[in-house]
Amino acid sequence: MTALLEIKDLVTAFHTAEGRLPAVDGVSLSIERGQTLGLVGESGCGKSVTAMSTLRLIASPGRIESGSILFTTEGESIDLVSASEKQLRNVRGGRIGMIFQEPMTSLNPVFTIGDQIAEVVQLHRRVTRSEARTRALEMLHLVRVADPEQRLDAYPHQLSGGMRQRVMIAIALACEPELIIADEPTTALDVTIQAQILDLLGDLRSRLGTAVLLITHDLGVVAETCDSVAVMYAGKIVEQASAAELFRHPLHPYTIGLLQSRPDLDNRDSGPLATIHGMVPPPQDFPSGCRFHPRCSYATLPQCSSEVPLLREVIPGHFVRCHFAEEINL
Ligand code: SF4
């Protein structure tokens, strides 16, 4: 079966005074209909640039240098890298919805909530103004906004952060997209609202069959919501597997470090959290060989600093970019 979204060898680089900075360096991912793929890693590893590249929202001095992004619906494939602006307008907000981290900066402060949802509907569907407003009201009901009739005429600043994020989800879903790209959709929210929003996304996915590309640094969120996971580090995918397999059996030292640095809520006496020493290097300072080697506690052999590891299928369906994945697998 053809994947709904297939990203192949994507390279997105920024051309600055410091030279060419490849923030996304040969990333390949695929998402099936109705599936949720988690793209995880620390800040600065290239997750958001991957998401923005998927909708060709990268602004200068960044640009997609190579690769393809095939989006296949109703038997028709469009390569979003080479698509015309007209095709992209049809896809963005219509067939692919996007939810950003901070709804206050994504919503327009001078238009009401109802107008902003209705505008998206009118842009992508042949409907009258009043039909679009009815759809906006339906969407506010769907995302469980309290008092939706009143909220329709509210402005963004009159809503709480959790409500604004629900409105962003309503906008993203208003045209029943086949795919939602959600970039840290719950990071700015408190834990209770976070759980409600994730529940809501899961519920909508099962009812409408929407696929989700979920970008997050939070492995707890991935464990609860995703079918499969890709771990990204310094512009590259370093590990990819089903969520169940990756959590049961992580094989890349970076993934192992991320999992060990999660708080163990079942064991509050488990002592101080483990950390991965150092930081994700910026693209101008990517190390030679394996980009993780300066931080890797398994890096004992010269290959780590001299040879770039390939992403290999170490066990069926489980891909790892590490020279020693088999030893870690023992
Ligand atoms: Fe660590 Fe070497 Fe594997 Fe890189 S290749 S993750 S440095 S063990």
Residues whose N, C-alpha, C, O or C-beta is under 5 A from the ligand:
A	BS01	SF4	P253 C290 F292 H293 C296 Y298 A299 C304 P309 R321 C322 H323 F324
